[in-house]
Amino acid sequence: MTRRSSVGVEGDEPKKKISREEFKEALQIFKYVKPYKWYLVGAFTMLVLSSLLTMIFPYLAGVLSDIATGTDRYGLNLNDVGKILILIIVVQGIVSYSQVWFNAMVSERSMADLRMALYAKMVSLPIFFFEENRVGELMSRISSDVAQLQSVFSSTLLSFFRQIFILVIAVSLLLFITPQLSLIMLATFPIVVVGALFFGRYLRRLSKNRQKELANTNVVVEESLHNIKSVKSFTNEQFESERYDKKIKSLVGISLSLARVRGGFSTFIVVLIFGGLFFVLWMGANYVANGDMTIGDLVTFIAYTGFIGGSIAGLGNFYAEIVSAIGGTERIREILNLDSELNILSEETIQVEGNLQYNDVRFSYPTRKDFEILKGISFTIAAGEKTALVGQSGSGKSTIVQLLMRYYELEHGEILVDGKNINGIDHKAFRKNLAIVPQEIMLFGGTLKENILYGKPNASEEEIMAAAKKANCYDFIMKFPDGFETTVGERGVKLSGGQKQRVAIARAILKDPKILILDEATSALDTESERLVQEALENLMEGRTSIIIAHRLSTIKNVDNIIVIDDGNIAEEGSHDVLIEKENGTYAALAKLQYE
């Protein structure tokens, strides 16, 4: 059974620490880095070299100070040290460039793979997943959350390890060069660690809440812009602006809280470091005055201490960003861990004749388990027959075809195709034999040719032209200056309702399905458009098993069989001529009401 999950964004979750299990799960994201491990090895190698070269500078600063004050321990002069510095700078530049390039190869390619995997997972999930989750929120997962991860992989993670490496090397060198001062300085470390743990917990919770609120703002924008005609027809521009304004203010509030905690952490670190540094400098000055330390050693100590202070302060910020990213990956992992309804890479194929049989089909939608839509539906459609489903809105007509499309899993009864239960057939292989022409056509924002090709991406030019002619859309397409290369606009806004219907029919003709579903395909058209579309539909239905959900009964007079659905049950069944003559019949009553 497919596991369901909602990745909703509303509502606060209780704050929690990063458990070992959560951290282990977060590491699953690294499987997208694995194919580029050698680039990662290169990046870390350059990181180590860069850090080692950086750590030479403080020591050379001490050597310069000793030379300048007449204390020379290595037989070097100022020019010798200068040449060494120039060489190190040149090598450092080459190493830094290499590190950036290696790191970019890892972060860009791994996050591209993650985005592709996340999108592939989304499109492979069942319909009810999209009924439970808003499109705007899902877009936020694939954009904002992955962008946050990419930021960690591109800079934060390596910088985090760089600071740790510098910290370890600098402390080790100081313990060797100036052990007394180093021990005083190290006394502040436990306080820093405790502070990092304390602030990190709040940073993670606030960062996760910020991501949620950011997703909420995207939802408002996506919904209002997709339904802009409704917004304008109801003059709700102000309402939508205020709704977005409310979400933005909430986002700003959370962001400012996050900034306050980050600022508090930074202040805590800076005050501790500078306070400790002043005390250590005071002690060092006393050692120099007493002759226990050279000026060069003190300069070296001060320089290394500055590196250590910067590393500790950086670790706090980098740790906070990494913790935030772990929180941001939770919803990504929720989606990636869901069970797909099909394997999008499957090449399995099946051939069907188109014989359909519904046996005692009962069904309730996953979100409304307590309300039964279909209450024991049973009927048979022979291959090549045209069958119409009629009835009042909400009677269950669309549910019958949605179950055939396997948008939902059937728990009671069975649907057979050529005698085989469709639950045992691969989703992708089965759906290749079906095509649907819905009432509301949503075209993609590309060209007319691209939209028709959606039915068969590898179709030839001749096949495209033939499909367009059968669908009665060839003539109007050729009237456009760009013909089949005409851009239809987002969701097909540049075409009329009848034109979009005929493009959708051409797409279905190109697919050449054995089973065809027409979901009130002509109900919203004017008379002339309906005539052209009806002719195209006749061409499309020829030789195919066809199920027509009809609103206008005049369009189904010539079908082989009509099934009247009433409140989830089959009220009556037969041809138009038989049903229209039934006294007190449901179909006759519907026809009479419609004709009047």
KOLTIKE-250940 format. One record per atom (N, C-alpha, C): y, x, z. Coordinates in steps of 0.1 Angstrom, whole numbers, plus 5000, padded with zeros to 4 digits. Layout:
// KOLTIKE-250940
YXZ;...
END
This chain:
// KOLTIKE-250940
498850085000;500050005000;501350095000;502250064992;503450144991;504250135004;504650255009;505450255021;506850225018;507450135026;508850095023;509750155033;510950185029;511950245038;513350205033;514250185043;515650165039;516350295044;517250335035;518050455039;519550415041;519650295047;520950235049;521950335057;523250305055;524250395061;524950335072;524850215075;525650145085;525050155099;525950165109;525450175122;525250315127;525550335139;525350475145;523950485150;523450605149;522150635154;522350715167;521350705177;521550775189;521550925187;522350995194;522351135192;521051205197;520651305190;519451375194;519551525190;518751605197;518751745194;517851775182;517951895176;517051925165;515751975172;514751895170;513451925176;512752025167;511652085172;510852175163;510352105151;509851985153;509351905141;510451885131;511651845135;512751815126;513051945118;513152055126;513452185119;512352215109;511152195112;510052225103;510152135091;510452005093;510651915081;511751955073;512852005079;514052045071;513652165062;512752245067;512352365059;511652325046;511252195045;510552155033;511452165021;512752165023;513752175012;513652315006;513152415013;513052545008;511952554997;511152454995;510152464984;510852464971;512152414971;512852414958;513452554956;513452634966;513952774965;512852864960;511652834964;510452914962;510352974947;510552894937;510452944923;511453054920;512453074929;513553174926;513553274938;512353294944;512253384956;512653524953;512453574941;512753714938;514253724937;514953624932;516453624932;516953624947;516253544955;516553544969;516353674976;515253744972;514953874978;516053974973;516453964961;517554044956;518854024964;519153894966;520353854974;520353914988;519153904994;519053965008;519054115008;518554174998;518654324997;520054364995;520754294987;522254334985;522954304998;522554195005;523254165018;523054275028;521854325029;521554435038;522354565034;522354595021;523154715017;524654695019;525154575016;526554555018;526954565033;526054515042;526354515056;526254665061;525254735056;525154875061;526454955056;526854935044;528055005039;529254965047;529354835050;530454785058;530554855072;529354875078;529354935091;529655085091;529755145080;530155285079;531655305082;532455195077;533955205078;534455235093;533955155103;534455175116;534155325121;532955365117;532555505122;533555605115;533755595102;534655685095;536055675101;536455555105;537855545112;537955635124;536855635132;536755715144;536855865140;536055905130;536056045125;537456085121;538155995113;539556025109;540456045121;540255965131;541155975143;540856115150;539656145151;539356275157;539856395149;539756385136;540256495127;541756505129;542456385129;543956385131;544356435144;543556425154;543956475168;543356615171;542756675160;542256815162;540856825167;540156715168;538756715173;537756685162;537156795156;536356775144;534956815148;533956715146;532556745150;531656765138;532156745126;531256755114;531756855103;532756925106;533257025096;533956955084;534456835086;535156765075;536656765077;537356755065;538756745066;539156605061;540456575061;540856435057;540456405043;540656495034;540256475020;538856445018;537956515025;536556485024;536156345028;536756305039;536556165044;537056065034;538256095028;538856005018;537955985006;537256095001;536356084990;535156004993;534656025006;533555945010;533855795010;535055765015;535555625015;535655565001;536155634992;536255584978;534955554972;533955644974;532655624969;531955504975;532155484988;531555364995;532255244990;533555244987;534255124982;533655084968;533455184960;532955154946;531555094947;530655154955;529355104957;529354964963;530254944973;530354814979;530654714969;531554744960;531954644950;530854604941;530054704936;528854674928;527854594936;527554624948;526654554956;527054414959;528354394962;528954254964;528754164952;529154224940;528954144928;527554104926;526554204928;525154174926;524654064936;525154064948;524753964958;525253824954;526553814949;527053694944;526253634933;525853724923;525053674912;523653634916;522953714924;521653674928;521753544936;522753524944;522853404953;523153284944;523953304934;524253184925;523053144918;522253234913;520953204906;520053114915;520053154928;519153074937;519752934940;521052934944;521652804949;521752704937;522252754926;522552664915;521152604909;520252694907;518952644901;518152564911;518052604923;517252534933;517852394936;519152384937;519752254940;519752164927;519752224916;519552144903;518152084904;517152164908;515752114909;515752004919;516452024930;516351914941;517051784936;518151794929;518751674923;517851604913;517151684905;516251624895;515151564902;514551624912;513451564920;513851444927;515051444933;515551324940;515851204930;516351234919;516651134909;515251074903;514351174900;513051124896;512351044906;512451074919;511850994929;512550854930;513850854929;514550724929;514050624918;514050684906;513650594895;512250554895;511350624903;509950594904;509650494915;510650464923;510450374935;510450234930;509750144938;509650004934;510949934935;511049814929;512249734928;512849704942;511949664952;512449624965;513249734972;512949864968;513749974974;515249954971;515549914958;516849904954;517449774959;516649674963;517149554969;517549584983;516949684990;517349715004;518349825005;518749894994;519650004995;520749984984;521950004988;523049994978;523050114969;523450084956;523550194946;524550304950;525650264955;526750354959;526250454970;525450404979;524850484990;523850584984;523050534975;522050624969;522750734960;523850694954;524650794947;525250904956;525550864968;526050954978;524951054982;523751014983;522651104986;522451214976;522551174963;522351274953;523551354950;524751314955;525951394952;526451464965;526851384975;527451444987;526451524995;525251464998;524351535006;523751665000;523451654987;523051774980;524151874979;525351834977;526551924976;526652004989;526451935000;526451995014;525352105015;524152065010;523052165010;523352285001;523952254990;524252364980;525252464986;526252404994;527152495001;526452585010;525452535017;524752615027;523952725020;523252685009;522452785001;523352884994;524552844989;525352934981;526053034989;526453005002;527253095010;526853105024;526752985030;526552975045;525353055050;524253025044;522953085049;522953235049;523353295038;523453435037;524553495046;525653425047;526653475056;526253465070;525453365074;524853355087;524053475090;523053515081;522253625083;523053755083;524053765075;524953885074;525553905088;526053795094;526753815107;525753855118;524553805117;523553845126;523253995125;523054035112;522754175109;523854265114;525054235111;526254315115;526254325130;526054205137;526054195151;525054295157;523854285152;522754375157;523054525155;523454555143;523754695140;524954745148;525954665149;527154715156;526854725171;526154635177;525854645191;524954775194;523954795185;523054915186;523855045186;524855045176;525655165175;526555185187;527155085192;527955095204;527255135216;526055085218;525155125229;524855275228;524755325216;524455465215;525755555217;526855505211;528155585212;528855565225;529055445229;529755415242;529055315251;527955365257;527155265265;527855195276;528855265283;529455195294;530255075290;531155095280;531954985275;531054875268;530054915262;529154815255;528554725264;528054765276;527454685285;528454575291;529654625293;530754525297;530954415287;530954455274;531154365264;530054265262;528754315264;527654235262;527454125273;528154145284;528054045295;528653915291;529453905280;529953775275;529053705267;527953765262;527053695252;526353575257;525853575269;525153445274;526153325274;527353355277;528353245277;528553185263;528553275254;528753235239;527553155235;526353195238;525153125234;525052985240;525352975253;525352845259;526452755252;527652815250;528652735243;528252685229;527552775222;527152735208;526152625209;525252625218;524252515219;524952385223;525952395232;526652275237;527452205225;528252295218;529052235208;528152195196;527152275193;526252245181;525652105181;525352055193;524751925194;525751815190;526951825194;527951725190;528351745175;528451865171;528751895157;527751825147;526451835151;525451775142;525551625142;525751565153;525851415153;527151365146;528251435148;529451395141;529351425126;528751535122;528651565108;527751455101;526651415108;525751315102;526551185100;527251145111;528051025110;529151025099;529751145097;530751165086;530051135073;528851195071;528151175058;527851025056;527550955066;527250815065;528550735061;529550775068;530850695065;531350735051;531150855046;531550895033;530650815023;529350795025;528550705017;529050565017;529550515028;530050385029;531350365020;532150465019;533350455010;532950454996;531850534992;531350534979;530850394975;530150334984;529550194982;530650104978;531850104985;532950004982;533450034968;533650164965;534250194952;533250154941;531950184942;530950154932;530850004930;530749924941;530649774940;531849714933;533049754938;534249684933;534449724918;534249844914;534449884900;533449824891;532149814895;531149744887;531449594886;532049544895;532349394895;533849374893;534549454886;535949454885;536449324879;535749254870;536149134864;536149024875;535149024884;535148924895;536348954905;536549084907;537749114916;539049064911;539249074897;540449034892;540548884890;539348814887;539348674885;539648604898;539248664909;539548604922;540748664929;541548744921;542748814926;542448874940;541348944941;541049014953;541249164953;542249204945;542649344945;543049394959;543849314965;544349354979;543249354989;542349254988;541149254997;540349374995;540049414983;539249534980;539949664985;541249664983;542049784987;541949795002;542149685009;542049685024;540649725029;539649675021;538249705025;538049855024;538549915013;538350065011;539250135021;540450085024;541350145034;540750155047;540050045051;539350045064;538250145065;537450165054;536350265054;536950405054;538050425047;538650555046;539250595060;539850495067;540350525080;539250565090;538150485089;536950525097;536450665094;536450695081;535950835078;536950935083;538250915082;539251005087;539051025102;538850915110;538650915124;537451005128;536350985121;535151075124;535451215120;536151235109;536351375104;537351445114;538251375119;539151435129;538451465142;537551375146;536651405158;535851535156;535351545143;534551665140;535451785140;536651775135;537551885135;537951925149;538151825158;538451865172;537351945179;536051895176;534951975182;534852115177;535052125163;534952255157;536152345162;537252285163;538452355168;538252405183;537652315191;537352345205;536352465206;535352455197;534352565197;535052695193;535852695182;536552815178;537452865189;538152775195;539052825206;538252885217;537152825221;536352875231;535853025228;535453045215;534953175211;536153275211;537253235205;538353325204;538953365217;539153275226;539653305240;538753395247;537453375246;536453455253;536453595247;536453605234;536453735227;537653815230;538853755228;540053825230;540353865245;539853775254;539953805268;539153925271;537853925266;536954035269;537454165262;537954145250;538354265242;539554335250;540454255255;541654315262;541154395274;540154335282;539654405293;538854535289;538054525279;537354645274;538254755270;539354715262;540354815258;541054885270;541254805280;541854865292;540954965299;539654935299;538655025304;538555145295;538555125282;538455235273;539655335274;540855285276;542055365277;541855455290;541255395300;541055475312;540055585310;539055565302;538055665299;538655775291;539555745281;540155845273;541055935282;541855865291;542755935300;542056025309;540855995313;540056075322;539256185315;539256185301;538556275294;537056245292;536656125295;535256085293;534956035279;535956015271;535755965257;536856015248;536556045236;537556095226;538255975220;539456005214;540255895208;539355835196;538655925189;537855875178;536755775183;536155805194;535155715199;535755575203;536955585209;537655455213;537955375200;538555445190;538855375177;537555315171;536455395171;535255335166;534755215174;534855225187;534555115196;535354995193;536655015192;537554895189;537154835175;536954915165;536654865152;535354785152;534254845159;532954775159;533054645168;533954655178;534154535186;534754425178;535754465169;536354365160;535254295151;534354385146;533254325138;532354235146;532054275158;531254195167;531954055170;533254065173;533953945176;533953855164;534253915152;534253825140;532853765137;531853845140;530453795137;530153675146;530553695159;530253585169;530953465165;532253475162;533053355158;532453295145;532153385135;531553335123;530253265125;529453315134;528153255137;528253115142;529353085150;529552955155;529752855144;530652895134;530952805123;529852795114;529152905111;527952895102;526852815108;526652835121;525652755128;525952605127;527252575129;527652435128;527352375114;527652455104;527452405090;525952395087;525152485092;523652475089;523152355097;523552335109;523052215117;523552085110;524752085105;525251965097;524351945085;524052055078;523252035066;521851985069;521252025080;519951975084;520051825087;521151775093;521351635094;521551565081;522251635072;522451575058;521151565050;520151645053;518951645046;518051535050;518251475062;517351375067;517151255057;518251205052;518151095043;517651135029;517851265025;517251315013;515751315014;515351365026;513851375028;513251245030;513951145035;513451005037;513150955023;513950975013;513750934999;512651004993;512651144994;511651224988;510251194993;510151155006;508851135012;508350995010;509150905003;508650775000;507550774989;506650674989;505650674979;506150614966;505950684955;506350624942;505450514938;505950424930;504950324925;504250374912;504850484906;504150534894;504450684893;503650754885;503850894882;504650904869;505950944869;506750944857;506251034847;505451134850;504851234841;503551184835;503051074839;501751024835;501751004820;500651054813;500551024799;499450924796;498950864806;497850764804;498350644796;497450604787;497750484778;496650394778;496950264777;495950154775;496450064764;495450004758;495749904747;495249764753;496149674752;495849534756;495949434744;495149334745;495249224735;496349124739;496549104752;497549004756;497048874762;495748874766;495248754773;495648764787;496248654792;496748654806;496148544814;495948574827;495348474836;495848494850;496448384855;496948384869;495948304877;495348364888;494448294896;494948274911;495248154914;495748124928;496748224933;497748244926;498748344930;499748284940;499848354951;500748314962;501648434964;502948414967;503748534968;505048494977;505348594985;506648594993;507348724991;508648724989;509348854987;509348934999;509249064998;509149155010;510249135020;511449095015;512549075024;512548935030;511648845025;511648705030;510148665032;509448735041;508048715042;507748565047;508748505054;508448375060;508648265049;509048295037;509348195027;508448215015;507548125012;506548145001;507248084989;507348174978;507948134966;506948064957;505748134955;504648074947;503548034956;503047914954;502147844963;500747814957;500147914951;498847894945;498947864930;499647944922;499747924908;498547974900;498047894891;496847934883;497147874868;497047964859;497147924845;496648034836;496447994823;495848094813;496748094801;496948214795;497648224782;496848314773;496448254762;495648334752;496548434745;495848544740;496648644732;497348584720;498548614718;499348564707;500048434709;499748364721;500348234723;501748244729;502548144726;503848134732;503848024743;504248064755;504147974766;505547974773;506047854776;507347844782;507247804796;508047864805;508147824819;509447754821;509447624826;510647554828;510547504843;511747464848;511847404861;513247434867;513547374878;514847394884;515047534889;516247584891;516547714896;515947734910;515247844912;514647874924;513247814926;512647764915;511347704915;510247814915;510647934910;509648044909;509348094896;510048054885;509848094872;509948254870;511148304874;511348444873;510348524881;509948474893;509048544901;507648564894;507248464886;506048474879;506048594869;507148614862;507148724853;507448854860;508148854871;508348974878;507049034884;506148944888;504848984892;504049044881;504148984869;503449034857;504049174854;505349194855;505949334853;505549434864;504949384875;504549464886;505749524893;506849444894;507949484902;507549474917;506649384920;506149374934;504649364934;504049414945;502649414946;502149274951;501149224944;500549094947;499549114959;499749024969;498849034981;497848924981;498048814974;497148704974;496948654960;495748634956;495448594942;495348714933;495248684920;495148794911;495748754897;496248854890;496748844877;495848934868;495248874858;494348944849;494948964835;494749074829;495149104815;493849144808;493449064798;492149094791;491049104801;491149024812;490049014822;490149124832;491149214832;491249324842;492449294851;492149314864;493249294874;494349404872;495549354871;496649454868;496949544879;496449514891;496649604903;495849734901;494849724893;494049844890;494449924878;495549884872;496049954860;497250044863;497350164858;498450244859;499750174855;500750174864;502050104862;502650134848;502850274846;503450314834;502750274822;501450294822;500550264810;500650114807;500650034818;500649894816;501949844810;503049894816;504349844812;504749884798;504049984793;504350024779;503949914769;503149824774;502649704766;503549584767;504549594776;505449484779;506849514775;507549404771;509049414769;509649294774;510949304779;511649184784;513049184778;513449064774;514849044770;515448944780;516248994789;516848914800;518048834795;518448744804;519648664801;520948754801;521048834811;522148924812;521749064808;522249104796;521949234791;522849344796;522249454801;523049564806;522649684797;523549714788;523349824779;523849954785;523350064781;523850194785;525150234778;525950324784;527250354779;527350444766;526150464760;526150554748;526450474735;525750524725;525950454712;524950344710;525250264699;524250154696;522950214692;522950324685;521650384681;520850424694;521550484704;520850534716;520350414724;521050304724;520550184731;519350124724;519350124711;518150064704;516950164706;517250294705;516150394707;515550384720;516150324730;515650314743;514250254743;513950164733;512650104732;511550194727;511950304720;511050404715;511850524711;511950614721;512850734719;512550824707;511350824702;510950904691;510950834678;511550714677;511550634665;512250704654;511850674641;512550734630;513750644626;514650694617;515750624612;515350494605;514250504598;513750384591;513350274601;512650314611;512250214622;513450154629;514450234631;515650184638;516350074629;516450104616;517150014606;516249884605;514949904604;514149784603;514249694615;514249754627;514349674640;515649604640;516749674636;518049614636;518149494627;517549504615;517549394606;516749274611;515549294617;514849194623;515549124634;516349194641;517049144653;518449084649;518749074636;519949014631;521249094637;521049224639;522249294644;522649404634;521949424623;522249524614;523649504607;523849374604;525149344597;526349374605;526349324618;527549344626;527649494630;526549564631;526649704634;527349784623;526949754610;527549824599;528949794596;529449684603;530949654601;531749744610;531149804620;531949904628;532150034620;533350094622;533650214614;532550324616;532050334628;531050444631;529550394630;529350264626;528050214624;527150224637;525950284635;525050294646;525550404657;526550484653;527050584662;528250524671;528450394670;529550324677;529250334692;530150374700;529950374715;530150234720;529250184728;529350044733;530150024746;530450144752;531250134765;530250114776;530750134788;529950114800;529349974801;528049964803;527349834804;527549754792;527949804780;528149734768;529349644767;530449684774;531549594775;532249574762;532049654752;532749644739;532049544729;530949494734;530149394725;530249254731;530049154723;530049014728;528648994733;528448874740;527148844746;526048834735;526348764724;525348754713;525048884707;526048974706;525749104700;524849194709;525149184722;524349254732;522849204732;522749074731;521349014731;520649064719;521249074707;520549114695;520249264695;521049344702;520749484704;519549494713;519449414723;518349414732;517049374725;517149274716;516049234709;515549344699;516549414693;516149524684;515349634692;515849654704;515149754713;513749714716;513549584719;512249524722;511349534709;511949504697;511149514685;510649654682;511549754685;511149894683;510049934693;510049874705;508949904714;507649854709;507649744702;506449674696;505449644708;505849554717;504949524728;503949424725;502849414732;501849314730;502149184738;502949204749;503349094758;504849094759;505448984756;506948974755;507348874765;508448904772;509048814782;510548784778;510848664777;512248614774;512748534785;513648594793;514148534805;515548464802;515448344797;516648264794;517548334785;517048394774;517748484766;518848424758;518948294757;519948224749;520848134757;520648124770;521348024778;522848034779;523348164777;524748184779;525548204766;524948164755;525548194741;526048064735;527048084726;527647974719;526647934708;526947834701;525947774691;525647874680;526647944674;526448034663;525648154668;526048214679;525348324685;523848284688;523748164693;522348124697;521448114685;522048064673;521248054661;520748184656;521648284656;521348424652;520348484662;520548464675;519648524684;518248454684;518248324682;516948244681;516148294669;516848324658;516148374646;515548504649;516248594656;515848724660;514648714669;514748614678;513648604688;512348554681;512448474671;511348424664;510648544657;511448634651;510848754645;510148844656;510748844668;510248924678;508948874684;508848734685;507648674691;506448674682;506648694669;505548684659;504448774663;503248714665;502048794667;501948854681;502748804691;502748864704;502548754714;501948784726;501848694737;503248684743;503748564743;505148544747;505348454759;506048494769;506448404780;507948384780;508348254778;509748224777;510148144789;511148194797;511748124807;512948044801;512847914800;513847844792;514747764801;516047764797;517047674803;517347564794;517547594781;517747494771;516347444765;515947324768;514647284764;514547264749;515647254742;515647244728;515047374721;515147484728;514647614722;513147634723;512447544730;511047564733;510147454727;510747374718;509947254713;508647304705;508747424699;507647464691;506747564697;506847584710;505847674717;504547614718;503547694721;502147644722;501847564735;502547614745;502247544758;503547554767;503747454775;504847444784;504347424798;504747514807;504247494821;505547464830;505447354836;506547304845;506347344859;507247424864;507147474878;508147394887;507547354898;508347274908;508047324922;509047384928;508847434942;507647514944;507447614935;506347704936;504947654932;504947534926;503647484921;503747444907;502647434900;502647384886;502647224887;503747174882;503847024883;503046964871;503147014859;502446964848;502447074837;501647054827;501447154817;501047084804;501447134792;501147084780;502147114769;502047054757;503047074746;504246994749;505247024741;506546944742;506246794739;505546764729;505246624725;504546554735;503546624741;502746554752;503546534764;504246634769;505046614781;506246524780;506846514768;508046434767;507646284768;506346254765;505946114765;505446064779;505246164788;504746124801;505746044809;505345924813;506145834821;506345894835;507545904839;507945964852;507546104853;507346174842;507046314842;508246404845;507946524851;509046614855;509746664843;508946704833;509546764820;510346654813;509846534812;510646424806;511946394813;511846404827;513146384834;514146494832;513646624831;514546734828;515146724815;514346684805;514846664791;515846554790;515546444797;516446334796;517846364803;517746434814;518946474821;519746574812;519046664805;519746764797;520346704785;519646624778;520146564766;521346474769;521246394780;522346314783;523646394787;
END
